[in-house]
Amino acid sequence: NMIGQTLQKMNELISNRNETFTMVAPKQTMFEVMPYKYIGGSEKGQYVKRLTSDLRKCQWIHIYGKMFTGKTQTLIRVAEHLAFCIWITIKDDEFQNVSIKELNLQEDTVVIIDGIPNMAKPGTINKCIQILSECKEKKCKLITTGYEDAEVYTKGFVKPNELISVELTGLTENEVEEIMRNHNANEN
C-alpha cells in the first residue's frame, strides 16, 4: 500500500526531528522540506512574536489574507521558531484527504497546513474541525493559512479560546524599510 509505506517513511523521518516536511499529495503522499524562504525579505518580526506567543494560549492559529500578502513566508518564519513541526502544503481538491490521526507525532508538535480551501466551500469547516480534534487528541497545536477569517466561519463550532485568526494585509512601512536596508536601497 503506497499510502501506508509513505506514512511509515514519514514517521521514521519525523522521529529524527531535524527536518520539517511538506505534504504534496495525500493520495500518493510525498514529503519534502518547507517552501523556499525569500532571502532579503522581511523577517515579519512583529507577526512571528505575536503568533508564537498566541500559540501558547490557544489550540489553533489561522493566518489569513489576500494573495501575495506574505502568509506562507510568515509561516516559514514562525516554523523556524518551533521545536517540532510538520509542514503540509495542500491543494484545494486534496484537503478532504488530510488525516492527522494516522501520523506518529510527538506531543507538542505543531501541525502547519498551508493553503486551507475557501471556508465557504462545502465540507471545509467540518474538515478543519476534524483536523483540530485530531490535533487535540495527539496533544498537538495547529497553524493554518487561507484567504478568509476562520473565526467568522467556525463561530459556534470552535470555542473562542481555541482559535485565533490573524489577518495579514501586506507589507507594513517598517517591513518595506527593512527590505530596503537588506538590499542596500536608498530610502528616499
N, C-alpha and C positions, 0 to 999 in steps of 0.2 A: 504494500500500500504506500503510494508516493507521499501522501499527506502524513501518515504515521512516521515514515522514515525521516521526513523533513522536520517534524516536530521533535523527534528524538535527537536529531543532529542539532537543532536549535537549543534544546535543553542542555545538551553537552556543552555547547558554546557559551550559554548563559552561565553555567556553573563556573566558568573561568572568570567572569565578571570584569574582564579587561576591555570589553567592547560593547557597543550598542548595536542594534540590528534594525534593519528595515524590512517590513513585510511588503513584498511587491504584489503578490497574487495569492490570496488564501487557498485557492483550489490547488494550485501547484506551487506551494509556498517556497519562496526563495528569500534568504536573509542576507542583507548586505549592511554596510556601515551607513551612518546617518547621511543626509543630503550634504552637499558642499556648503561650507560656511564662506560667506563673502569676506575676503581679506580686505582690510581697509575700509570696511563698512562700519556702521555704528555698532557699538557693543551692547546697545539697548540697556544700559546700566540701570536706569530707573525702573524699567519693567522687570528685569531679572531680579532685582532686590525685592520688589513687590511680590512677584509670583512665587519666589522661593519662600518668602515669609507666609504668603497666603496658603501655600501647600501644607504648612504645619497646622493650619486652622480648619481645613476642610478636606473632603474626600476627592473632589473633582474641580479642576480649574479648566475653564473653556476660554480660549483666546479667539476673538472674532474680529472681523473687519473686511473691508473691500479687498479686491485683488491687488496685489503689489503693495500692501501696507506693512509687510515685514513679519507676518505671522510665523512662517517657518524659520526664518533667521532668528527671531526672538526665541522660539522654541529650542533651537540648536544651542543658543547661549544659556538657556535655563538648564538644558540637559548636561551641559559641561559642569554645572554646579551640583549635580545629583550624584549620590553614592552609587545607586543602582537604578538602571532604567532599561526599558526595551522600547525601541522605536518602531512604530508601524505606520508606513505610508500606505494609504488606501485610495482606490478609485471608487467612485460612486457605486458602480454596479457590483463591487466586491464587498462593500461594507456589511451587508447582511450575513456574510460568511465568517466574520471575525469572531473568535472564541478565545477568551482568556482562561477559562477553567481548564482547558487541556494543557496549558503551559505549566511547567515546573518552575514557578517563580519564588524567589526568596522573599520573605516578609519585608515590607518597606520598599519593595521595588516600585518605581513609578512607571506606569504604562503610558506611553505617549502615542496618541493616534493623530496623525497629521492628515487632515482632509475629511472631516465629517461631512456627509452629503447635506443637501438642503434640509433644514429642520422641518419644513412643511411637507416634505415628501413622505408618503405613507410608509410607516414602519421605522423611520429614522429615530423618532423619540423612544419608541419601545426598545429598539436595539441599543440605544445609548443607556437606557435604564438597566437593561440586561447586563451590559458590559460593566456598568458601575457596580451592580450587585455582585458580579463575578470578582471584581477587584476587591470589594469589601470582604468577600469570603476568603480571599487569599491574603488579606491584610495589606493590600497594595493601594497606591493612590493612582489617580487618572488625570492626565492633561490632554486636552483635545484642541484642535483648531477647526474653524469653519467660518462661514460668512454671516451667520446670524447669532444673535444673543440667545444662548441656551436657556438662560433664566426665564425668558419670556415663554418659551415652548415647554418647559418642564414644570412650570408652576402647578402645584397640586400633586405632582408625581415624585418630586425630589424635595427633601427637607431643605429649608432655606440655608441652614448652616453646612450643608453637604456640598453646595455648588457655588463657585464664584466665577462670574463671567467678566472678562476684561476686554475692552474694545481697543484695538489699535487703529489709529486714524491716519497713520503716515508718519513721516519724519518730523520731529519737533525742531525748533530753531537750534537748540543745543546739539541735537544729533547731526544736523546739517553742518554746524561749525566743527564738530568732532570729525566728520568725514573729510571736510576741507583741510583740517590740520593733518589728518592721516595721509593726505595726498599732497601736502605742502602747497595747497592752493591759496591764492590771495583772498583774504577775507573781505575785500572791498567790493 
